[in-house]
Amino acid sequence: MKRVSTLPSRIECTPPGGNAAALARIPFSWLAGVLLSAMILALIGGAQVQAATYKWTDDKGVVHYTDKIPPEALNKGNVQLNKEGVPVKRTDPTLTPEQRRAKEVEEERARQAAKERELVDRRDRALQSTYTTEGEIDLARSRALATIDAQVQTAANYSALLTKRKAELETSRASGGDKQAPGAIERELASINVALEGQTNLIAAKLKESAIVTARYEADKKRWQELRSVSETSARGAGNVVPTATAPPK
């Protein structure tokens, strides 16, 4: 006997006020089956949504696995696992104000350390690109010190002239034979004293600068030697690498 299916191949929806006879021809059992299937799919979908597992640790260090985070553990941080147990999301614990400040301090310290490393790297690159031999560093130091020495010598010569003029004014003031008014002598002497003090301070500053320049070039020379040693060691290591043998071309 040939079985004839009672299920329609297509459902025709009619607009309001239209012929509803087509809906009446759909078997009730088929509609019930469709509705039941939809409910089952909805239940399966809801079960999949709730299939996530949360891993969290309580105050005593005990690890828990639950399908939801309890209220007392919301701020403790957790890891969300899928149904295979693979972490898919991590939530960090809420920091206290003290922890937040400590974290900010640590992050700032890390940023400063990164900046210092960048400055060192930049200085190393400049050092290697500026000098090719130690003699070039020594020559640059000699030129810098020569400039400072010339400034010191100029200040010393000027101080000698001021000192000589000061002695003349003091002699004239003591003898009283100078036609220059005593007030003018005192004013010039005061001006000379200020100038002498300025030159003395200048010479002291330049001598200090000379010591700083000497130390800086010595440090540059030492660092240059270290960098050159590292470069030469790396070059020797690369030169000792045995190339892979290849078959000769046919």
C-alpha positions as CSV (number, residue, x, y, z in Angstrom):
1,M,0.0,0.0,0.0
2,K,1.4,3.4,-0.9
3,R,1.6,5.8,2.1
4,V,0.5,9.3,1.4
5,S,2.0,12.0,3.7
6,T,-0.5,14.2,5.3
7,L,2.1,17.0,6.0
8,P,1.8,20.0,3.8
9,S,4.8,21.0,1.7
10,R,4.2,24.7,2.3
11,I,2.4,26.9,4.8
12,E,0.5,29.8,3.3
13,C,-0.2,32.7,5.5
14,T,-3.1,34.9,4.7
15,P,-3.4,38.6,5.7
16,P,-6.1,39.7,8.1
17,G,-9.5,39.6,6.5
18,G,-8.3,37.1,3.9
19,N,-9.3,33.5,3.3
20,A,-8.3,31.5,6.5
21,A,-9.3,28.2,5.0
22,A,-5.7,27.4,4.2
23,L,-4.8,27.5,7.9
24,A,-7.6,25.2,8.8
25,R,-6.2,22.6,6.4
26,I,-2.9,22.3,8.4
27,P,-3.1,19.2,10.7
28,F,-3.1,20.1,14.4
29,S,-0.7,17.3,15.2
30,W,1.9,18.9,12.8
31,L,1.5,22.3,14.5
32,A,1.9,20.7,17.9
33,G,5.1,19.0,16.7
34,V,6.5,22.2,15.5
35,L,5.7,24.0,18.7
36,L,7.2,21.1,20.8
37,S,10.4,21.3,18.6
38,A,10.7,25.0,19.2
39,M,10.3,24.6,22.9
40,I,13.0,21.8,23.0
41,L,15.4,24.1,21.0
42,A,14.8,26.9,23.4
43,L,15.5,24.7,26.4
44,I,18.7,23.4,24.7
45,G,19.8,27.0,23.9
46,G,19.1,28.0,27.5
47,A,21.1,25.0,28.8
48,Q,24.0,26.0,26.5
49,V,24.0,29.6,27.8
50,Q,24.0,28.3,31.4
51,A,26.7,25.7,30.6
52,A,29.5,28.1,31.6
53,T,31.5,27.2,34.8
54,Y,33.2,29.8,37.0
55,K,36.5,29.1,38.9
56,W,37.1,31.3,41.9
57,T,39.0,31.2,45.2
58,D,37.6,32.1,48.6
59,D,39.4,33.9,51.4
60,K,40.8,30.6,52.8
61,G,42.4,29.8,49.4
62,V,39.9,27.1,48.5
63,V,39.2,26.8,44.8
64,H,35.5,26.5,43.8
65,Y,33.8,25.6,40.6
66,T,30.2,26.9,40.3
67,D,27.7,27.7,37.6
68,K,27.3,31.2,39.0
69,I,29.4,33.5,41.1
70,P,28.0,33.9,44.7
71,P,27.5,37.5,45.9
72,E,30.3,37.2,48.4
73,A,32.8,36.3,45.6
74,L,31.9,39.0,43.1
75,N,34.9,41.1,43.9
76,K,37.4,38.3,44.3
77,G,38.1,37.7,40.6
78,N,37.3,34.6,38.6
79,V,37.9,32.6,35.5
80,Q,35.0,31.6,33.2
81,L,35.4,28.1,31.7
82,N,33.5,26.7,28.8
83,K,31.9,23.2,28.8
84,E,35.3,21.7,27.8
85,G,37.0,23.4,30.8
86,V,38.9,25.8,28.7
87,P,39.3,29.4,30.1
88,V,37.4,31.9,27.9
89,K,37.3,35.0,30.2
90,R,39.2,36.3,33.2
91,T,37.9,38.8,35.6
92,D,40.5,40.4,37.9
93,P,39.6,41.0,41.5
94,T,38.5,44.5,42.6
95,L,41.5,46.4,44.1
96,T,41.3,48.2,47.4
97,P,42.4,51.9,47.4
98,E,45.8,50.9,48.9
99,Q,46.3,48.2,46.2
100,R,45.3,50.6,43.5
101,R,47.8,53.2,44.7
102,A,50.5,50.5,44.9
103,K,49.7,49.3,41.4
104,E,49.9,52.9,40.1
105,V,53.2,53.4,41.8
106,E,54.6,50.1,40.3
107,E,53.3,51.1,36.8
108,E,55.0,54.5,37.1
109,R,58.2,52.8,38.2
110,A,58.0,50.5,35.2
111,R,57.5,53.4,32.9
112,Q,60.5,55.3,34.3
113,A,62.6,52.2,34.0
114,A,61.6,51.8,30.4
115,K,62.5,55.5,29.7
116,E,65.9,55.0,31.3
117,R,66.5,51.9,29.2
118,E,65.6,53.8,26.1
119,L,67.9,56.7,27.0
120,V,70.8,54.2,27.6
121,D,70.1,52.5,24.3
122,R,69.9,55.8,22.5
123,R,73.2,57.0,24.0
124,D,74.9,53.7,23.1
125,R,73.8,54.0,19.5
126,A,75.1,57.6,19.4
127,L,78.4,56.6,21.0
128,Q,78.9,53.8,18.5
129,S,78.0,56.0,15.5
130,T,80.1,59.0,16.6
131,Y,83.5,57.3,17.4
132,T,85.3,54.5,15.6
133,T,88.4,54.5,17.7
134,E,89.5,55.4,21.2
135,G,91.8,58.0,19.8
136,E,88.8,59.9,18.5
137,I,87.3,60.0,22.0
138,D,90.6,61.3,23.4
139,L,90.7,64.0,20.7
140,A,87.2,65.1,21.4
141,R,87.9,65.4,25.1
142,S,91.1,67.4,24.5
143,R,89.2,69.9,22.3
144,A,86.4,70.3,24.9
145,L,89.0,70.8,27.7
146,A,91.0,73.3,25.6
147,T,87.9,75.5,25.1
148,I,87.3,75.5,28.9
149,D,90.9,76.2,29.6
150,A,90.8,79.2,27.2
151,Q,87.8,80.6,29.0
152,V,89.6,80.2,32.4
153,Q,92.7,81.9,31.1
154,T,90.6,84.8,29.7
155,A,88.9,85.2,33.1
156,A,92.2,85.1,34.9
157,N,93.8,87.7,32.7
158,Y,90.8,90.0,33.2
159,S,91.0,89.5,36.9
160,A,94.7,90.5,36.8
161,L,93.8,93.7,35.1
162,L,91.1,94.5,37.6
163,T,93.4,93.7,40.5
164,K,96.0,96.1,39.1
165,R,93.5,98.9,38.7
166,K,92.2,98.3,42.2
167,A,95.7,98.6,43.6
168,E,96.2,101.9,41.7
169,L,92.9,103.3,43.1
170,E,93.7,102.3,46.6
171,T,97.2,103.9,46.4
172,S,95.7,107.1,45.0
173,R,93.0,107.2,47.7
174,A,95.7,106.7,50.4
175,S,98.0,109.4,49.1
176,G,95.2,111.9,48.3
177,G,97.1,113.2,45.3
178,D,94.6,112.0,42.7
179,K,92.4,114.7,41.1
180,Q,89.5,112.2,41.0
181,A,86.9,112.9,43.6
182,P,86.9,110.5,46.6
183,G,83.3,109.5,45.8
184,A,84.2,108.5,42.2
185,I,87.1,106.4,43.5
186,E,84.9,104.5,45.9
187,R,82.3,103.8,43.2
188,E,85.0,102.5,40.8
189,L,86.5,100.3,43.6
190,A,83.0,98.9,44.4
191,S,82.5,98.1,40.7
192,I,85.9,96.4,40.5
193,N,85.2,94.3,43.5
194,V,81.9,93.1,42.0
195,A,83.7,92.3,38.7
196,L,86.4,90.5,40.5
197,E,83.9,88.4,42.4
198,G,82.2,87.5,39.1
199,Q,85.4,86.4,37.5
200,T,86.3,84.3,40.5
201,N,82.9,82.6,40.4
202,L,83.3,82.1,36.6
203,I,86.8,80.5,37.0
204,A,85.4,78.1,39.8
205,A,82.5,77.1,37.6
206,K,84.8,76.4,34.6
207,L,87.1,74.3,36.7
208,K,84.1,72.3,37.9
209,E,82.9,72.0,34.3
210,S,86.4,70.8,33.3
211,A,86.2,68.0,35.9
212,I,82.7,67.0,34.7
213,V,83.8,66.9,31.1
214,T,86.8,64.8,31.9
215,A,84.7,62.3,33.9
216,R,82.0,62.2,31.1
217,Y,84.6,61.4,28.4
218,E,86.2,58.8,30.6
219,A,82.8,57.2,31.1
220,D,82.1,57.4,27.3
221,K,85.4,55.8,26.6
222,K,84.8,52.9,29.0
223,R,81.3,52.3,27.7
224,W,82.6,52.5,24.1
225,Q,85.2,49.8,25.0
226,E,82.4,47.6,26.5
227,L,80.2,48.0,23.4
228,R,83.1,47.3,21.1
229,S,84.0,44.2,23.1
230,V,80.5,42.9,22.8
231,S,80.4,43.6,19.1
232,E,83.7,41.8,18.5
233,T,82.6,38.8,20.6
234,S,79.4,38.6,18.6
235,A,81.3,38.8,15.3
236,R,83.7,36.1,16.4
237,G,80.7,33.9,17.4
238,A,79.0,34.4,14.1
239,G,82.3,33.6,12.3
240,N,82.6,30.3,14.1
241,V,79.2,29.1,12.8
242,V,79.8,26.2,10.3
243,P,77.5,26.7,7.3
244,T,75.2,23.9,6.4
245,A,76.5,21.7,3.6
246,T,74.5,21.7,0.5
247,A,74.6,19.2,-2.4
248,P,76.5,20.4,-5.4
249,P,74.4,21.4,-8.4
250,K,73.9,18.7,-11.0
